[in-house]
Amino acid sequence: MRWDERLDGLFDDLEQQAEGLALVERDAEVAEQSRAEYAQVDLAGRALASTGRRLLVGLCGVGRLDATLTRAGAGWWLLDDERQEWLVATAAIASVRGLSGRAVAAEVRPVTSRLGLASALREVAQAGGQAVLHGRDGSVVRGVLERVGADFAEVLVGEGHGHLVTLPFPALAAVRSS
């Protein structure tokens, strides 16, 4: 075999090895970029992409809710279990089954999805009527949601004049229609 044939064979082999290494390196970069992009996905984005889906939600102080996600905002979800609606504080969610594998990016989310838990609770209060407030500790308060502050809600409990019970948002798991 001639020297130039040997060198051609050697160069061909080296080129194939280099191409193989480049493909392995590219695959590693793509995998790392995918992990980095997914690290930016938040639960709110996954929830917004799951609107209309039936979910099984494990909720601290309440248990499991099998319900359809109808709306989602900053720190809250609205679920409908066909008997009643549940306004859930996302901080009280322990687990979720049934979320879409997709997510809605923050920059394309509707303005209403940026409304926080206080805004959602004010809508419930404005609607009036009896509500049941579930605490993360398993406590239950039944009454009329009267007022909502920046980080707490007040519930009028009892007949006639009754008395106000104040629930800080960190203690709140969910509010449901009664």
SENU-490457 format. One record per atom (N, C-alpha, C): x, y, z. Coordinates in steps of 0.001 Angstrom, whole numbers, plus 524288, in hexadecimal, padded with zeros to 5 digits. Each point is the difference from the previous one (the first is absolute). Layout:
<sites>
XYZ
...
</sites>
This chain:
<sites>
803537FB6580000
7FCAD8049B80000
8037B804D380000
7FE7A803B27FD21
8030D804C67FF62
7FF0C803A0804A1
803DB8037B800C1
7FFAB803B98045A
7FB398037F7FF81
7FEE0802047FB68
7FB9E8038D7FF61
7FACF7FD2A800FB
7FFA17FAEB7FEA2
7FB3B7FD0D8011E
7FF507FF46805E2
804547FEF2802A6
7FFDC7FF53805B7
7FE5E805248029D
80247804307FE1D
7FEB78051A8024B
7FA4E8016E7FEEB
7FE0C7FEE57FB48
7FA7A800FD7FECE
7FC7D7FCE7803AC
801567FB1C800D6
7FCEE7FCB480396
80023802298058D
804988019A801A8
8009A8023A80542
7FCD9805048008E
8005D803637FBFD
7FD17804F380034
7FA177FF0F7FFE8
7FE467FC457FCD7
7FA637FEB57FFDD
7FE2E7FE1C80555
8031D7FCAF80267
7FEA97FDFB8052F
7FFD48046580407
803DA803737FFE0
800218046B803A8
7FB58803AE7FF27
7FE86800D47FB11
7FB7B803557FEDE
7FAFE7FDA080225
7FF697FAE27FF58
7FB567FD658020E
7FFD78004F805F8
804717FF4F8027C
8003280071805B7
7FEA68058B801BD
801FC803D87FD35
7FEF28057D80156
7FA2E801377FF53
7FDB97FE097FBA9
7FA63800D67FF29
7FCCC7FD788045D
801897FB488018D
7FD4B7FD4F80445
8005A8030B80518
804A2801F78012C
800BD8031F804C2
7FCD08050F7FFC3
7FFCF8026E7FB6C
7FCF9804D37FF66
7FA347FEEA800EC
7FE077FB9D7FDFF
7FA797FE9C800D7
7FEEB7FEFF805C5
803787FD44802AA
7FF557FEFD8059E
7FFFE8052680302
803AE803747FE97
800518051880297
7FB0F8033D7FEFD
7FE207FFEE7FB17
7FB3A802E37FEB4
7FB527FDD980303
7FF837FADD80055
7FBB87FDA2802EC
8002D8019E805C9
804B2800278022A
80094801A480579
7FE68805BA800B0
8016E803567FC42
7FE8E8058A80043
7FA18800B27FF89
7FD8A7FD137FC77
7FA568004D7FF56
7FD497FE3C80500
801CE7FBC380256
7FDAD7FE13804E5
8009E8040A8045A
80493802648005F
800ED803F78040C
7FC96804C57FF19
7FF70801A27FB16
7FCAD8047F7FEC6
7FA4C7FECB8014A
7FE3C7FB467FEE8
7FAA37FE7380148
7FF1B80033805E0
803C97FE0780303
7FF888002C805BF
7FFDB805A6801EF
8034A8034C7FDC0
8002C8057D801A6
7FAE7802C87FEAB
7FDCD7FEE67FB61
7FB05802687FE84
7FB987FE1780377
7FFE57FAEC80133
7FBD37FDE480349
8005B802188058F
804AB80162801A4
800AA8023880542
7FD268053680084
7FEB2802807FB97
7FD32804F880014
7FA0D7FF478003C
7FE167FB307FF3F
7FA607FEEE80002
7FE06800198059C
7FBB8802F4800F5
7FDC1800268053D
7FAAD7FD4C80006
7FE117FF08804B4
7FB017FD47800A3
7FB87803237FD9E
8004D805228004A
7FBE2803487FDB9
7FFA87FF2B7FA1C
804637FF917FD63
8000D7FF077FA61
7FDBD7FAB67FEA1
801487FC0B8032A
7FDCF7FAC67FF22
7FA228000C800F1
7FE46802DD80407
7FA658004980130
7FD08802A47FB90
80205804547FE12
7FD5B802C37FBC5
7FF867FC9F7FB1C
803DB7FCC97FEF3
7FFB77FC717FB88
7FC417FB788010C
7FE737FF53804E9
7FC987FBAC80183
7FA5B801A5800E6
7FEB8804E77FEFC
7FAA9801D7800BD
7FC447FC967FCD9
7FBD77FE428029B
7FC2F7FC8D7FD8C
801107FA3F800E8
804687FEBE80252
801567FA7F80102
7FE157FE4A80559
7FEB87FB1680062
7FE807FD9E804FA
805087FEAA802E5
80071801B9804E3
804B07FF2E80328
7FEA47FD4280519
803BB7FD5B80222
7FF9D7FDF080549
803ED8031480336
7FE068034E80383
8034B803A0802ED
800237FE5A805B5
804A87FEF7801FC
800C77FEFC80594
800B18053A802AF
7FC908011E803C6
7FFE88052680268
800B27FF8D805E9
803E4802AA80213
801027FFED805A3
7FB21801A380301
7FE867FCFA803E1
7FB958014B8034C
7FABA7FE967FDBE
7FFD97FE5B7FB18
7FB0B7FEBC7FD6D
7FFEC7FA5D7FE22
804307FE437FD9F
8003A7FAD07FDA6
8003D8007E7FA1F
7FDBB7FC287FD49
800367FFFC7FA46
7FB21802647FDAB
800C6803387FC18
7FBBA802367FCF3
800657FDE47FA7A
7FBCA7FDBD7FE18
7FFA97FE397FA9C
7FC8E803F77FD41
802628038B7FD14
7FD158046E7FDE3
8028E802067FB02
7FD05803217FD2F
801E18026E7FB37
802418056080139
804A4801037FE05
8027480520800A5
7FD63803CA7FC37
7FD668040680214
7FD40803AD7FC99
802ED805217FF47
803078019C803DD
80322804CD7FF9B
804B57FF6A80383
803F2803347FEFB
804AA800018034B
80239805818001F
801FA8017680479
802698051D800A3
804F47FF9080334
801FE80462801AD
804D08002D8030E
7FEDF7FE3D8059C
8010C7FB1580109
7FF427FDF780545
7FABB7FD72800F3
7FCDF7FF2F7FBEB
7FADD7FD87800C0
7FE387FD2D7FB15
7FCBB7FC12800CF
7FD597FD377FBCB
7FA3C7FFD680142
7FCBC8000C7FC09
7FA677FF40800AA
7FEAA7FAA87FDC1
7FDF67FC9B8035B
7FEAC7FAA67FE88
7FA237FF328007A
7FDD77FCC27FC9F
7FA6A7FECC80016
7FF677FA1680040
7FDA17FE1680455
7FF427FA5980088
7FA717FE487FE98
7FD23803467FD44
7FAAA7FF1F7FE17
7FBD2800B68043B
8019180081804EB
7FC538013C8043C
800DE8058C801EE
804E9801867FFF2
8016C8052680200
80538801B27FDC1
801148050480093
804FE8021A7FE44
803A280078804B0
804F27FF3C7FEF3
8041380064803F8
80403804087FE39
800E7803E780335
80446803AA7FF28
804787FE0980366
804207FE2D7FD88
804407FD57802B1
804D7803748001A
80267800738048E
8050B802BB80074
8043A7FC3E7FE2B
802F2801777FBFF
803DA7FC5E7FDDC
8043E7FE8E803FB
800E380353803CD
803E37FEC080405
7FE4C7FB5980351
7FAF67FEB07FFEB
7FDFB7FB9980302
7FFBB7FAFA7FCC5
8017E800447FB06
7FFD47FB5B7FCB0
804A57FC828014C
7FEC77FB0E80145
8041A7FC3780139
801847FCCA7FB3E
7FC417FEFF7FC7A
8011D7FCF77FB4F
7FBB1800E47FBFF
8014E7FF087FB0C
7FC308008A7FBCB
800E37FB907FC20
7FBB77FD9D7FE6A
8004A7FC157FBDA
7FC74801CA7FB8E
801FB7FFBC7FB2F
7FCD6801567FB78
80170805137FD4A
80417802AC801D5
8019F804D87FD68
801E97FEE27FA77
7FF2E803B17FC9D
8020B7FFB77FAB4
805F87FFFE80042
802687FD897FC3B
805B1800147FFAC
8020B8052A7FDE9
7FC6E8034F7FE42
80174805137FDD9
7FFCD8042C8043C
801B7804B57FEA7
7FFC58047980384
7FF2E804ED7FCBF
7FDA0803EB8026A
7FF4F805157FD78
804508039980206
80302802347FC72
80452803718017C
7FDEA804F18029D
802E58020A803B1
7FE5E8049380304
7FEA7804AA7FC91
802F2800C77FBD3
7FF36804A87FCC6
7FB0C7FFD67FCB5
7FD847FB787FF78
7FB2F7FFA97FCE1
7FB327FEB28034B
8008F8001C8051D
7FB907FED18036C
7FC32804938000B
7FAE77FECE80090
7FC2D8044480045
800C980346804EF
7FE78804D77FFB3
8008F803958046B
7FD367FDE2804D5
7FB6F7FDA07FF41
7FCFE7FDF980477
802F17FBC3802F8
803937FD4B7FD70
802F37FBEC802AD
803FF80247803CB
800DC8050F7FFAB
803BA802908038C
7FD6A801D780505
7FAC67FF978002F
7FD358018E804BF
801157FC0880447
800F4801F7804B7
8016D7FCA180455
7FB5B7FDC9802F3
8013E7FD1680417
7FC0A7FD8480341
7FC46803FE8025F
801FE8047880197
7FCA28040A80257
7FBD4801C57FC20
80171800C47FB1A
7FC39801A37FC00
7FBCA7FBDF7FF3E
8019B7FB107FFB9
7FC357FBC87FF52
7FC537FFAB804AD
8020E8009A804B2
7FCB37FFD9804B3
7FC4C804A98003A
801B38047D7FE23
7FC85804937FFE3
7FB547FEFA7FC6D
800D67FD3D7FBB7
7FBA67FE997FC82
7FC287FC6B802D1
802077FC50802FD
7FCA37FC828030B
7FCEB8032B80403
8029A8039B802A4
7FD648033F803E8
7FBCA803617FD75
80129802247FB7E
7FC478035E7FD50
7FB267FCEC7FE54
800AE7FB1C7FE9E
7FB8F7FCB47FE74
7FC627FEEF804A2
802198005D804BF
7FCDB7FF1E804B0
7FE9B7FA4A800A3
7FCA17FEE9803B7
7FE687FA9D80103
803BA7FD348039E
7FE3D7FB80801A5
803107FCCC80398
804A37FD8D7FD35
804337FF8F802C4
804B27FD777FE06
8024F7FCB18045A
8030F7FC3F7FE89
802BF7FCB7803C1
805D1800B67FF01
802C9801C9803FD
8059D800E47FF88
802D87FB8E802CD
8038C7FD787FD26
802FF7FB9E8020F
80589801D28012B
801BE7FEF9804BC
8055A801438017A
803AE7FB957FEA7
804EF801337FF73
803E47FBF57FEEA
800777FC2580478
7FE60801A9804A8
800467FC928048B
7FB367FC7880079
7FC6B800467FC3A
7FB487FCCE80024
7FB53802C580262
800C1804AF801F6
7FBAB802EB8024D
7FC2D801BE7FBC1
7FB18800D280194
7FBF0801AB7FC5B
7FD058047F8027D
7FF4F8043A7FD10
7FD0480488801C5
7FBA7800E87FC0E
7FB1380004801EC
7FB81800ED7FC9E
7FDCE805608012F
7FEEB802ED7FBED
7FDCD8052C800C7
7FFF8803137FAF3
7FF8A8051080096
7FFF38037D7FB7A
8054B802BF7FFC5
8028E7FF907FB95
804FC802A67FF44
7FEDB805D57FFA7
8017F802E08040B
7FEA58058880070
803EC803A07FD5F
804E77FF85801BF
80408803957FE0C
805097FCFF7FEFA
803068022B7FC5E
804FE7FD987FEAC
8042D804408002A
803EE7FF118032B
804678039F80053
8045E7FE527FC5A
8048E80223800DB
8047A7FEC87FCAA
801C47FA5C800AE
7FFB57FDFA804D1
801D97FAB480104
7FC977FD05803DC
7FB04801838005A
7FC5C7FD4E80375
7FA6A800AD7FE0B
7FC977FC94801F6
7FA6B800597FEBC
7FCF07FFDE80519
7FB8D802CA8001F
7FCA08000480496
7FAC97FD897FE99
7FE517FC5F80352
7FB317FD137FF20
7FC418013A80474
7FB28801807FE98
7FBEE800E0803E6
7FD7F7FAC28012E
8007F7FE53804E2
7FE1A7FAEE801AE
7FB82800C0803D2
7FBE17FCF37FF66
7FB9B80028803A4
7FB79803347FDEF
7FB987FF5E8029D
7FB27802BC7FE91
800108059C80208
7FC96803357FDD5
7FF7E80564801D4
80505802FF7FF3C
801FA802168044E
804CE803137FFB2
804D37FC8F7FF9B
7FFD07FB5280242
804537FC4B7FFA2
8052A80249801CE
804397FD997FE60
80544801E680142
803997FF017FB59
80408803207FFAA
803B77FF8F7FBAA
8047A7FC538016A
801347FC8F7FC73
804917FCA080082
803D0801A87FBBE
804D0801068018F
80405801B87FC54
803867FB647FEA0
800BE7FF347FAEC
803547FBBD7FE25
8047B802487FCC1
804D87FF89801DE
80475801B47FCE0
800917FC757FB2B
801828022F7FBA8
8008C7FCE47FB31
8038A7FB30800AF
8046B80068802C9
803417FB508008B
7FD3B7FB6B802A8
7FBD98010F802F7
7FD1D7FBD38029D
7FB957FDD87FCA4
7FEDB802917FBAF
7FB767FEB47FCC1
801747FBF37FBCE
7FCCB7FBE37FFAE
800C17FC097FBEE
7FC32800D97FB8C
7FAEF800DE80152
7FC0A8006E7FBD9
7FB208029C80218
7FD08802287FC5B
7FACA8022880121
7FC5C7FD5C7FC2A
7FBA97FE0A80209
7FC307FD907FC79
7FA9F80242800F6
7FCDB7FFC27FC03
7FA9E801BE80086
7FD347FC1880394
7FC17801E5802F8
7FD647FC5E80390
7FAD07FE447FDCA
</sites>
